Amino acid sequence: MWSDTETTTDLLGYTVHANLLKQVIMSEQNLPVTIGLYGDWGSGKSSILKILEDRILNEADSKEDSIVIYFDGWSFESFDDAKMALIQGIVDKLEENEKLTENIKSKVKEAAKTVKDKIFSMRTLMWSMKNLIIPAGAAYLTGGASIIPSVMSIFRSFDKGQLTEILTSDKAESFLEEALNTNIKENQFSAVREFREAFEKLIDATGKKRVVILIDDLDRCLPEHIIENLEAIKLFLNVKNTAFVIAADQNIVSGAIRRQYKDMIDLNEGQESSRGIGQEYMDKFIQIPYSIPKLSDQEIETYVTLLFCQSMLEKETFDVIYNDYQSFILAHKFETYGWANIKALQGIKESEDLENIVTFIVRCTSSISKNLHRNPRLIKRFLNAFELRTQLLKQSGNLDDTNRFVLLKLMLLEMSHPKLFRQLSEWAMNEKGHPNEIKDLEKAASEDDSFEKYPEWNDKIVKDLLNIDPKFSCVDLREIYWVSRDKLVDGMGGITLISVKLKKLFAEIYSKANFSDAFVEGKCRNDVKNLNDNELDNFYDLLNDKLFSDPEQTQSYVIYYYMIKVGVKDAYERFLDSFAKVVEKTPWSISGHIKQLLSSHGNDPKLNDLIEKNKKLKRFVHRKDDENLEKNR
């Protein structure tokens, strides 16, 4: 399983993006600067910020002269006044920074106190505008009655500790004066100017060449809080020696801006530029927009390979692989780092399970990329879901590489074509896990046929899945759908898994190591014949699963023969039904058993008709009769 949190462990090759941003920030002539780091939800923006923070704080050319403040905008989502929460948060983190010496800390605290006083003034002015000036009309109409709740709302905006501090200090008088001051505009401008001047002195007090403020998760906030946070950031812009990096989904932020200024857009309908008010708003204070490029198939393959290595190997072993990967991408930015690179490393213990899953899953890279929109977070969540369902297979005794890989294919079909996923489920439930339709589809896909009978399946992603081994038709699909039943409402209620005990019995009988006529006959007589109806039905399912998936192997026919011979319930009828589906591929080497069945069942016409469909089998079954006929001539 993999965590969904941001990390400095770079499995995506994103260090190159962090290094580019660092180069911009490290150049003193570029400061002050505001960078917009743009990317879709889950594209890795937070990880780039974490890598950037790590590089600035730990590399020799930057760690002594830089302060980095990481600010998660979403963590202040519950605050009524998100703007003030962000401003206060930045100042607090700057004041408490561990990189400051004791001597510097005292200067910073003094400067921070001045900044906080300015924040206090701005906060009061904001509440005056919101709760006194705007409700003035209402106060006039009600004879002043509504002014009391408006004043009370100012006090409610502060928590108990803040309110106590205000009313028991020399701030109380200035607080009430500013709250009731109607000359708002003049005071607002003054407060902003004074705040910026105080903040510059705070930056100077740190003695550092640069203060880097990383704003993350802005796009997770409510639209109104997105706007408030952007307005707060604007207060800090162009303060010398500062760099802001704002990570966001540009479409979400632009949408929030459009929503906030909808009235303005409606008034100017037809005059809005092609870029839109959202992008134009962002352009006002984002000096350098930087968009994360979409991952290529090669990068997805590398990412998935490294994820499985990280999950399945010891940390020491994975660290060797990770360090080799970091060196590799410096010289091979556009190439895949895959299993061949890992196997070539010295001191890496072989892991057959890891090699099997990696070498299989890379064959699905194209489908994974398209279905999951080349999005790292979606890929990681998909693989976590795959791991959970794999564990369900294991708990039910159904886990082997074939079932595991078919499960992955089925989940990709579920992701890309949910209707086809449900249709295949219906076929599987109706035909005991081996639908003829899927065999027809796989045959058509392998021959690049037209899919005239099933036009809805005529899709490149679907065809690719149908062509990848192992095929859907080689397993009992009911067992795979059983671990995917959270997405299925109908058809799964009566499906139960075959017990581990029964599977063990079948595996023992089918095993080539023990296989002989005497052994199989004994097991059928002593064990299979004594199964109850439900267990016997499941045993037939297991036997048919092997017969249908590999009809050229002889074991299934021999087991059927001895089940019939010792009198297992319904064995002959079941055999005829199953034999009809595979007779054309039945090996001639089983002709002796087939001939004995024909003899013991009075030359049954149904069995004879089936034998006629396999010319080679027919020749061997009737060879002695042909020889006698030739002698009589």
C-alpha angles and dihedrals in degrees: 000000000000131000118241095215127107116270143183090225099103112210093155103057089249093140087089090062092047090050092051091052090046091054090056093048095045094057106091092204089063093058131138093042138156118205125192111211103199130192142129122275107287095013094123104264093138092051091052090052091050092049090047091050091049093049094049095046098043109033120092098236094058115018098085097046102039141077119196122199116191111201124187107204093194092060088069093048092112094057115103089216104045092168094060091041090058094046092047091045094054093049092047093051091048091050094048097044112142094214092071120098119234091254092052093043092065091053091046092050091052092049091045091054090058091048091051090052088055090048088052091053093048092048092053092049092050092053091046090056094045101041107025113026097039094047091047092102091051090049091054092050093049095045092252097305094122094055092076096061088044092056091044090053088061091059092046089058089070125067120239095266094050093047092050090051092050098048096043098047140064087268094077096081096045090045093058093041093053094041091055096038110114095191088090104152097054092047092046093056091045093049093050093048092048092047092053092048091049091047091052089054089050090054090048090050091061090063090218126133093226142014112204117200116194114198113197136181094018090143092058092066127094112271093253091051092049088058092046092051092049090050090051092049089053089063090063098043120118092015103143121258093018131121124188122196111190116193114201147134099258093209093054093047092046089050091052091051092049090051093049093050098036093124090054091049091049091052091051097039111160093021099076113114121246090254093061132230092272095060093040090053091052091047090060093073107010105092098177119031113196120185122198108236120234115263118255124229088256091055091047090052091050092046094051092045092052092045091057091044089052092049100043105035134070113263093247091053093045091050089059090052093044093051091048090050091051090054092044097056093053089068100024106041095157100041133092120255100209146155093293090061091049095049090052092060118103119241097018111136114227116251114190093189092052093045092050095051094043096047090048099044094051087063086062094049095108092051092045091050095050098039094048097039093240087285116151095208093049090048092051092048091048091052091047089054089048091052092050092051090046088057089052089054089051093049090052093050093247101110118123131127093265095053091041093054094043087052090055091050091048091051090051089051088048090052098046103031112019092173092056089046089057093043091054088049091055091049091049094049093047095048102038097257100309109082117188088216093067091050090053091048094049090049091050091048093050090051093042088238126176098256090222092156093050106029093164089064092054096106129121095231091049093046090051090053092048091052097049115097131265093056124220088239094062095070139049098263092200090072091052093046089050090070090045096050093112085083095045124078102178134040100028101078096090096040115109127178121250110255121254089235092058093046089052091053092049093047090051093053095042096045114117090215092067099026118131134127093251093048094048093046091051093050092048092049098043104032116014095045090055096054117115119244095267094047091046091051089053091047090055089051091054092047093049091047089061093040095051096042094049111014092169093067114093102212097084093052092048092050090050090049094055093042087057092044096053092043104253109178115272091351097135095046091047090049093053091051093049096039089056090063097051107024094112089060097040111125118243089229089078092057093105093060092043091051092052090050090051090051095046091050097051098257090303107215091217091057091042091053091052093049088053089066093065109058096190093047090046091053093053095042092052098032096111091048089052091049092051090048090052091050093050089054 
